[in-house]
Amino acid sequence: MLRRLSSWFSASPQAPILPVVETVQLRNITTSLMADVFSCVPAHRPLVVLDFAVGEATTVAFLNHFNCRVTFIDLLEALTAIDDAEAAKREADGDFVSFTKEQLVSQYTDFLDRYTVSDVDICLFWDLLNFLPAEHFRALMEALQPRLHKFTCGHIIGAYNPRTAINSARFGLKALTTIEQRPLTLPANVRLHPYKQGELEHMLKPLVIDRSRLLGEGRVEYLLYHSDKG
C-alpha cells in the first residue's frame, strides 16, 4: 500500500473550491478505514475520485499530493434543486404530487451528467447520504451505478445510534488517518435521516459494506466495495 500511495503525485479539482474562512473549528476525528479506501483500487492509471461535498480546501490540499482527478458534487445542492423543481411542478399542476422513481433517477442522472464523471474509483459520501430521503437515496445510487466499476470503493459516515442526534458538519480529508470537521448550516429543506446499517446495506447497491469502525461522537464509518468485486 505504501508503494501505491507514494506513486501518486497531483490532483486536478473540477469544481470551485470554497475559500478558507475564519470559523469555529470542531475537533478532528481519526479514521481507521480511509487508508483502505485509497489502496483498494488497482494502480493502472490516475485515480478518479468523486467527492459528494463542496470543495473543502483541506481535501484539495491533501489530494494535491497524489496522482488523481477529483470532482466535487454538492449533494445537498442537488437535493435542494430537485425539491425546488418538484415544488414548481406541484404549483403548476394541481394533480401532481411528487416525482416518480423514474423521474427522480432522471433528475439525479442529469445532475451527475453535468460533471461528465465516469469510471469512478473512489466515492466519498461523508455523512451526506443520511440527509437524503430513502427515495432520493435509491435514485442517486441508480443514477450513479453506470459510472462505477467492479473495483470502485467508497466511504460513508453514519450514525452509530439512529436515535441519538449528531451535529451536522462539513468534512475534509486532512490525512489518511485524519478527517477535519467544520460547522455546517443545513439548507432549510434538509433534515437528518440517520439510517441503520441494515438500511444502508439495502439502499447502497451496487456498493456493499465491507466493514465498519467507530469514529466517536456518535458516528461510525463504513468501507464500501462494489458488489461485482466478488
N, C-alpha and C positions, 0 to 999 in steps of 0.2 A: 504493500500500500504506500509506503514511503517513497518508493521509486516513482510510482504513478503521480503522487502529489507533487513531487519535485519537478516533474516534467511539464507541469502547467506553467504558462508564462503570462498571458494577458487576457483581459476580458473586454468585451465590447458592449456596453449597455445600450439598449434600444428604446429607452423611454426617458422622458425628463426626470431628472433627479431632484428630490426635494432639497432645498438649501438647509444647511445646518442652522438651527435657531436655538437661542437660549431657552431652556425649559427645565422643569424638574426632572432629574434623572432617576429612573427606577433602578432597582438592583439588578445587575446582570445575573443570568441563570446559566448553570452548567449543563451542557448536553452530552449524553453518552453515545448517541446514535448518529450524530451528524457526520462524523468521520466515515462511518459505514455507508452513508448515503453517497458521499463523494468518491467512494472507492469501489462501488459495485458495478460500474459500467465499464465494459472493455475499452481500453485506451487506444483505439484505432483512429481517432480524429478528435478535434476540439469538442469539448462538452457543450451541449445545448441545455441551458438552464432556464426554466420558466418559474419566475417568482410572482406569486399572486398578490403581492403587496405593492405599495408605492415604492419608488426607487430610493430606499434608505441609503444614506451616504456611507454608513458603516458596512453594509453589504457590498456596495460598489468598491470601496477601498479594499476589502478583503479579496474579492474576486479578481481585482486587477492584478493579483499575483499569479493568476492561473490562466491556462490556455482554454478559454471558454467563451461562449456567446450567451449573454444573459438578456432576457426580455422581462420587463416588469409589466404586469397587467393588474390594475387596481380592481380587485374582485368586488369590493364594496361599491365602487363607482358603477360597475356593471349591474349589480343588484338594484341600485337606485335608478339607473336609466331604464331598466326593464320594468320596474314598478311604475315609473312615470309614464311609460308607453302604455302599460295596462290601464292606468287611471285615465289617460287621454281617450283610449278606445272605449272605456266604460262610459265616459261622459258623452261621447259622440254617438254611441249605440246603446240605447236603453235596454236591449235584450242581452247585451254582452255581460258576462260575469267575470271570467278570468281566462287567461291563456290556457290552451290545452297543452298536454305534454309535448306534442309535436311542435307547437308554436314556441314553447319555452326552449326546446332544444334548438330551434331555428334562431332564436334570439341570442343564445349563448354562442352558437356557431358563428353568427355574423360578428359578434364581439371579438371572438378569437381570430377570425379571418382578417381583421384589421391589422393584426400584428404578423401575419404570414409565418406563423410558427409551425414547424413540422419536425418530426424525428426528435422529439423531446427526450433527453436523457434523465433529467432531474426536475421534479416538481416540488417547489417549496410552497406548501399551502399555509404554513404557520397555523394560526387558530381560526383562519377565516372561514373555513367550511362550516364552523359552528355558528356562523351568523346567517347561513342560508336556510330558508325553509326547506323541508325534505324534498319537495317537488323541484325546487331550484337546484338543490344538491345533485339529484339524479340527472337533471337536464344538463348541467355543466359537465358531469362525468361522461355522459353520452356524446356531447359535443367534443370533448377532449380526446375520446378514445382513438379516433383515426390518426391523431398526432403523436401517439405513443408507440413504442415498440417493445419487444419481449424483454429487453434489458433495462427499460425505464424503471427508475426507483423514485422514491419521494419521502417527504417528511411532513408530519402533522402534529400539531399541539392540541390536545383535547383536555377536557375537564375530568379530573380523577373521580370526583363525586358530582354527578349532574345536579344534585340538589343543593350544592354549595355554590354561591355566587363567586365569580372570579373577576378581577379587574381587567378591563379591556386595555390592550397595549399594542403599540407598533413594535415589530421585532426586526432586528438587524443581525446579520451573521458577522460577529467580530473575529471569531477564530473557530476552528473545527470543534472546539470544546466549549465555546462561549457564545451565548445569544444575548444581545443587548436589548433592553426594553426602554421604550419611550412612551409617554402618555398618549392615548388615542381618544379623540372625541368622535363618537359614533354619529353617523347621519340619523336624522330624526326617525326615519322609517325602519331602522335596523334594530333588531333585538337578538339576544343570545339564544341559541338552541343547543344546549350542551349535550351532544349525542353520546350515548354509551358506546363502549367498544363494539358490542354486538350490532348496534345500529350502523356504526361506521363501516364495519365489515360488509354489511348488506348493501350499502349505498356507494361504496368506493369502486366497485367493479368498473374496469378490469384490473384495478390495483387491489392488492391484498395486504393485510397487516402481517409482517414477518415477526416483529417483536416490539415490546414496549418497555419504557423505563420511566420512573417517576422524575418529575422536574422540580418539585416543590411548589409552594404557593397554590396548591390545589390543582396542579396541572400534571399531565402525563404526555410523553412524546411517543410517536409511533414511527417505525421504519417500514416503508412500503416497497413491495416488489410487484412487477407485472405478473398476472396470473399465468401467462404463457411461458414464463421462465422455467417452470417445472421444478 
